Amino acid sequence: MAENKDRRDLWSIKSRPEWLAQFNALESLVDIRTTVPLDEASLLAAATERTGLSDFGDEDGWRTHFRILLKAIETEAKLNFMGRILTRVDLVNFLCVRLYITNAYKLHPEIDKEVITEPVFILGFGRSGTTILHEVLALDPQFRSVRRWEATYPWPAPEAATYETDPRAAKADKHVEFVWRISPEWRKVHAWGGALPVEDIEFTWSAFMSEVWVTAFQIPGFEKYFEKQDVAYHLAWHKRFIKLLQWKHKKPHWLFKNPTHMPRLPDLLKAYPDAKIIIPHRDPITSNDSVVNVMGVIYSWRTDDPYGGGVGDEWMLPEPRAKIWDMVIDHIETGKLRKGFHTNVLYAAFIKDPGASIRAIYADLGLTLTDDVLKKQLDFLNERHQGTMGNTAKYDKLAADSPQMKHERAVYKKYQDYFGVPNET
């Protein structure tokens, strides 16, 4: 059998906007490390100057994570000129968030008494329908989702009375537009906007101990470091953030989405024992192709070598992906995922008859679905643009009858048989 190809080796950057290519070429004329510094002292100083605050919450040991992250970015990420600017902008913003949240808890210790009841988590692999399902279910007023603007600007704490008109949504849209200017392809790949709900990892940046960093940078050193850490701190930050957001704007349930919770389901359930889990399922080969495209686009915002570090094997190689599904199956078989607290959704069935899939989700999880809410959800789906979002990559994909395709089908057979996942390729 021919050697299996790594999909990442088949992907390449599409042509950049001409203005951006010209700008990045200027890096040869300057010392970009001193022009756009990413050292700890200058980043902390910038965040302190912007906020007027200086307490980053040092008691939780975050600085060790931060320093290891900075070293990895500086030595491994191969940032181009614009990538370095975007990285500094982001790092300062995330440090500001950390300052604001630390100060909020100091001024209002009652925030920590907030209780999070039966949160709903959409897991599943990326590109398996998690985003559209998140958007659809978020239309139900019993759910509270984290929108991009509040993930980016969580302080002052969002308030129910002004939530839908908060000007921070427009502010977040400006950052979205900035990224779209850098990467026009991203507009076609993923639904993005200041008022749209985001994945959990989008509000864990400021913990500086999250796998979110290896979804943005090719930093294998930090990936290895993260894998050895206790994720309890990561999930504690997750809860700390959510308590602040619900302090002045509560709903019966939180609705979250995060594929990267999959490998650590027991840790997630330890942090949220009454969590309800939704797991969408899609042809793993089709979703794998789409993940490679999406991640390649994200990496290319900051570097000209988007897959140069080899990070993310568990999300892009068949054997590690299948191993995660083996763990999920074991959790179901052993009762770690309890009846009434988890449900499975076939992407193919959802596309064919979304109403039936939505009703099944609510029934399996013991949630109330009204006719008005279902109509609103189905109207949204009917009106939503049905394009090729996430499937626009032009790199050479595997032929259906190739030896590698047959090998991968064998790798995924247990998963597809167990959940009844049909082939799309």
Secondary structure, 3 states (H helix, E strand, C coil): CCCCCCHHHHCCCCCCCHHHHHHHHHHHHCCHHHHCCCCHHHHHHHHHHHHCCCCCCHHHCHHHHHHHHHHHHHHHCCECHHHHHHHHHHHHHHHHHHHHHHHHHHHCHHHHHCCCCCCEEECCCCCCCHHHHHHHHCCCCCEECCEHHHHHCCCCCCCHHHHHHCCHHHHHHHHHHHHHHHCHHHHHHCCCCCCCECCHHHHCHHHCCCHHHHHCCCCHHHHHHHHCCCCHHHHHHHHHHHHHHHCCCCCCEEEEECHHHHHHHHHHHHHCCCCEEEEEECCHHHHHHHHHHHHHHHHCCCECCCCCCCCCHHHHCHHHHHHHHHHHHHHHHCCCCCCCCEEEEEHHHHHHCHHHHHHHHHHHHCCCCCHHHHHHHHHHHHHCCCCCCCCCCCCCCCCCCCHHHHHHHHHHHHHHHHHCCCCCC
